[in-house]
Each structure stands twice: as C-alpha cells, then as structure tokens.
C-alpha cells in the first residue's frame, strides 16, 4: 500500500509511531452529513520489527471530532480516556490516562479486517496530548463537518 503522498509530506496526525495522512474527501462535492464527511486516508504504525499500513475511505470526520473532544477532556483533567472508535474496522486508537500524567496508547490497525489483526501498545505521558490536540484541531478546521445528523 505504499503511497507516494506519505513520502512527500509530514503526517497530518502523529502520535508515537502512528501516522495518519488525510488525502481528501471521499465525495468532495457532497454536503450530506454521512457521505460528505468520509475521508480518504493513509495510516501507518510501526514497532521494532513490524510496520502496518491501511488506507482508503475509512475515517469519518465525526470520529475525529469525538476523539478531539475526548483528548481535550483527558488533557484538562489528566484522567479518563480518548478513543478514535472508527465505524470501519481498519483503525482504532485508545489513549488511557494512568497515574501521575502517564498514559497508554493502544493502536489497532489492519489493511484486511477479515484475515489480519495487528496491535501496538505504547507508553506515553501527558506531553503527547497538546500536539495531538493541535493536529486534530488542524484537521477539523481544514475539513469542517458537513451537514447535520438526521435525528429520528
């Protein structure tokens, strides 16, 4: 899944060795909440002896907005968790605050959710949160949420 985009510019979001590039909207002209907020992305995570990439229209802007809100809350209180809980099963991030400003990042990433599972665990501290929050805010400002959720 080598994408030249990832080699040309810095990742839009980077935390530890998880990197995410936003490549654009899946449906650039759609203003509908559901169709208009899917993003084409490339994601990569590596460890000492492995590297996993996935990509495609697998991330909805609402998921990033929720992750941003939870990350801000966690940073402000130095407690709780933040979760990038994607509808598509290719990417899943969880950051949980432990004690004294320490936290743990769990990354689940796969290019093929039917036949592969890959996960990484990283120990972090609260100093990782401000750059994460800034990156998420930049993405949300660059790709504002479109439309409104229909309530039934």
C-alpha distance (Angstrom), angle and dihedral (degrees) to the residues before:
residue distance angle dihedral
X1 . . .
X2 3.77 . .
X3 3.79 106.4 .
X4 3.80 120.3 -165.7
X5 3.84 88.4 -145.7
X6 3.79 90.3 70.7
X7 3.79 91.5 52.0
X8 3.81 94.0 50.3
X9 3.79 102.2 53.8
X10 3.77 143.5 20.9
X11 3.80 116.5 -90.2
X12 3.81 116.1 -92.2
X13 3.78 89.9 -133.7
X14 3.77 125.5 24.1
X15 3.77 128.4 172.9
X16 3.80 118.2 167.3
X17 3.84 102.5 -42.7
X18 3.82 96.0 -26.8
X19 3.81 110.5 107.3
X20 3.80 129.4 -176.6
X21 3.80 127.4 -169.9
X22 3.79 119.9 -166.1
X23 3.80 107.9 -144.1
X24 3.82 97.8 -180.0
X25 3.77 142.2 -84.0
X26 3.79 119.0 -40.7
X27 3.82 88.4 -137.9
X28 3.83 105.4 25.2
X29 3.81 95.6 -175.8
X30 3.82 97.6 45.5
X31 3.81 117.2 105.2
X32 3.82 93.0 -179.0
X33 3.83 115.3 117.9
X34 3.79 95.3 -125.3
X35 3.80 102.9 36.3
X36 3.80 97.0 30.4
X37 3.80 96.8 55.8
X38 3.81 101.9 54.3
X39 3.80 112.4 111.6
X40 3.77 130.1 -154.8
X41 3.78 105.8 -132.2
X42 3.76 143.9 169.5
X43 3.81 116.7 -144.5
X44 3.78 128.5 -172.5
X45 3.78 134.5 179.5
X46 3.76 128.1 178.0
X47 3.75 139.2 -172.9
X48 3.77 133.5 -175.0
X49 3.79 93.8 -70.9
X50 3.79 107.1 14.8
X51 3.78 145.3 48.6
X52 3.79 126.7 -164.7
X53 3.80 127.4 -168.2
X54 3.76 131.7 -173.9
X55 3.74 133.5 169.5
X56 3.73 149.8 163.2
X57 3.79 134.4 89.6
X58 3.78 92.7 -30.5
X59 3.80 104.2 125.3
X60 3.81 128.8 72.3
X61 3.81 119.0 -156.4
X62 3.81 90.8 -129.3
X63 3.81 88.3 63.6
X64 3.80 91.1 54.6
X65 3.81 90.9 47.0
X66 3.82 91.2 53.2
X67 3.82 90.7 46.8
X68 3.81 89.7 50.8
X69 3.81 92.7 50.4
X70 3.81 92.4 48.3
X71 3.83 92.2 45.8
X72 3.81 91.2 52.9
X73 3.81 91.4 48.6
X74 3.79 91.7 48.5
X75 3.82 92.1 49.2
X76 3.81 93.1 47.5
X77 3.81 94.0 49.7
X78 3.83 100.1 27.2
X79 3.79 86.2 -135.5
X80 3.77 139.3 88.7
X81 3.77 129.7 33.0
X82 3.77 143.4 -79.3
X83 3.77 120.7 -144.6
X84 3.79 131.1 -168.2
X85 3.77 93.3 -157.5
X86 3.79 105.8 -179.1
X87 3.80 125.1 -161.5
X88 3.78 88.4 -140.3
X89 3.82 110.9 66.3
X90 3.81 97.5 -132.6
X91 3.82 98.9 90.5
X92 3.77 132.5 29.7
X93 3.81 126.3 163.7
X94 3.79 128.2 -174.9
X95 3.78 125.4 -177.3
X96 3.78 115.7 -172.6
X97 3.78 124.8 -173.4
X98 3.76 115.1 -131.5
X99 3.81 123.8 -178.3
X100 3.82 129.5 -48.9
X101 3.79 94.5 14.3
X102 3.79 95.1 -55.2
X103 3.80 118.7 133.4
X104 3.75 140.8 176.9
X105 3.80 127.5 -131.3
X106 3.79 117.9 -152.6
X107 3.82 115.7 -168.6
X108 3.78 123.3 -169.4
X109 3.82 113.1 -174.4
X110 3.78 133.5 163.2
X111 3.79 138.2 162.2
X112 3.84 90.0 -154.5
X113 3.80 115.0 33.4
X114 3.80 93.0 -175.0
X115 3.80 96.6 60.2
X116 3.81 108.6 15.5
X117 3.81 138.2 54.7
X118 3.78 123.6 -176.3
X119 3.78 127.6 175.7
X120 3.78 136.7 175.6
X121 3.80 130.7 -167.9
X122 3.80 123.3 -157.5
X123 3.80 132.0 -178.0
X124 3.81 111.4 -134.4
X125 3.77 138.9 163.4
X126 3.79 133.4 -138.3
X127 3.82 92.1 -86.3
X128 3.83 88.0 77.3
X129 3.82 91.3 61.8
X130 3.85 102.8 70.2
X131 3.85 93.7 55.4
X132 3.82 89.4 45.0
X133 3.81 91.1 50.7
X134 3.82 91.6 46.9
X135 3.81 91.4 50.2
X136 3.80 92.4 48.8
X137 3.83 91.3 47.8
X138 3.81 90.3 50.1
X139 3.81 91.5 51.2
X140 3.83 93.0 47.1
X141 3.82 90.7 47.6
X142 3.81 90.9 48.3
X143 3.81 92.6 46.2
X144 3.82 107.2 29.0
X145 3.79 117.7 -163.9
X146 3.79 111.3 -92.0
X147 3.78 126.4 -143.4
X148 3.77 126.8 -11.3
X149 3.78 132.6 -81.7
X150 3.79 111.2 -101.9
X151 3.79 110.1 -125.1
X152 3.80 117.4 -150.3
